[in-house]
Every structure is written in C-alpha cells, then in structure tokens.
Amino acid sequence: MGKENKNINADMTIAQLLKEKPAAAAILMSKGMHCLGCVIAHGETLKQAAEVHGISLEELIKEINEA
C-alpha cells in the first residue's frame, strides 16, 4: 500500500495541513512561517497565513502538494 496523497487547499488550517502532511512544516519554516505550533495555527488558514507573510498562495500550495 502506498502512502496517502491528499491535496492541500487554501481553506485548511495550518494545524490541519500539518496533520495531513507533516513534511509541509519544513516548507512553511523555509518561508518564514515559524509559529507552526502556536494557537493561531489552529484557526488560521493557509490562505490567511500566505497573505500575512506575503507569499504566493498558489506557489505555496503547489510546493506543498509536490512534497
């Protein structure tokens, strides 16, 4: 059985993202998103985080999905 490959979307919270795809943590950290375990990560969506950090949402999602 192969590993499950769920595509990530903009409306997932950071916490959901990390649960579904733990490898995304390294990508987010490399983009300056260092508060992955904080309380905001449980309510902030990937879209919101990308906006706050001035990161292209489309490129970020593509990079995470390819990881």
N, C-alpha and C positions, 0 to 999 in steps of 0.2 A: 504494500500500500504506500502510495506517495504522500508527501506532506500536503496538507490542505492549502490552497492558494486563494484566499479571499481578497477581492479587490477592495481597496481603501477608497472612501469617498469623503468629500468635504464636510459633511454633516456629522461625521464621527467625532466623539470627544477624543482628546489626547489619551485619556485613560483607556477608552475602547480600542483605539489604534494600537496602543502598546500591548494590550491583552491579545488582540488578534495577530499582531505582527511585531513581536519583541525586537526584531532586527531594526525596526524603524527608530528605536532610541538613538542609535549611533548617527543616523541621518539627521534627526532633529537636533542633536547636540552639535553636529558639524555646522548647522545653520544658525547657531546661537540660541537655540531654544533649550536653556539649561534647567528649567524648572519643571521637569517631567513628572516628578513625584509630588508636587505641591497641590494644594487644594484646588487651585484654578484649573489644573489639568483634568479634574473630574467633571467640570462643566463647560470648559472652553472647547469649541470645535476646532478641527484642523483648519477650516476656513478662517475663523477668527484669529487663530494663532499666526497663520501666514500673514494676515493683514497687519497685525500688531508688529510683526518682525520685518515687514517689508519684503516678503518672499513671494515669488510667483507660485500661486496655489497649484496651477496646472503642472508646472515643472516638479514641484514637491511631491504631488500625488503620483506622477509618473515615476519618479525616482523610488518612492516607497514601494509602489506596485512591482517594480522590477527587482527589488531586493529579495 
